[in-house]
Amino acid sequence: MPKLTVEFNDKMNDILEQLANDKGTTKVDVLRRAVALYKYLDSEQKEGENQKVSITQNNKVVKDIVLP
């Protein structure tokens, strides 16, 4: 299995650590999930079209994230 070395500034490391703690997992697992999500979103996006991901709560859209 390939091994990577990644450097983050303190703020990004704190965010990563907080996400891992909140989910009861490791920073490495958070990064794996982030890459998997990015890959999925990238594969679903149509070339040259702006698309959006909607965050819903109780079947109501609370936020749209526009993908460039």
N, C-alpha and C positions, 0 to 999 in steps of 0.2 A: 504494500500500500504506500503510495507516495506521501511524503511528509512536506508540509509547507511551513515557512516561518513568516508571520505577518506582524507588522508593527502598527499599533494604534496609539493615538494620543490619549492622554488621561481621560478626557471626556468620553471618547468613544469606548474605551475600556470599561469605564463606569457604567455606561449604558448597557454594554454587553453583559457585564456581571449582574446588573439588576435584572435584565431579562432572564438570565439563567436562574437566578435565585427565585424569581417570581414563578417560574415554571418547574422548579425543582430538578433542573438538569444542568448540563455543563455549557460553558461558553462555546466549546467545539460543536455541541449539538445545536445550539442556537445558530451558529454559522452554517451548519449543514442545512438546516431548515430554511434559512434565508436564501441560500443558493438554489435549493429545490423550488422555492416559491418564485424566485427570479426566472428560473428556467421555464416554469409553467407559464408565467405571465408573458414572457418573451415568445413562447411557442404559440400562444393564443392570439397575439397581436398581429393584425394584418398590416402588411407593408404599406407605408405611406398614409396610414389612417390613424387619427387620434382616437383612442378608445378609453374607456373608463372602467374602474373597478368600484362597485358600490358597496359600502358598509351599511348593513341594515340592523335594526333593532326592533323586535316585534313587528316584522314585515314592513317597516318604514325605513326609507333611506335616510341615514343620518349624516353620511359623508360620501362624496364621490372623489375618487383619485383618478385624475386624468393622466393617461400614459402618453408621452410624446412620441 
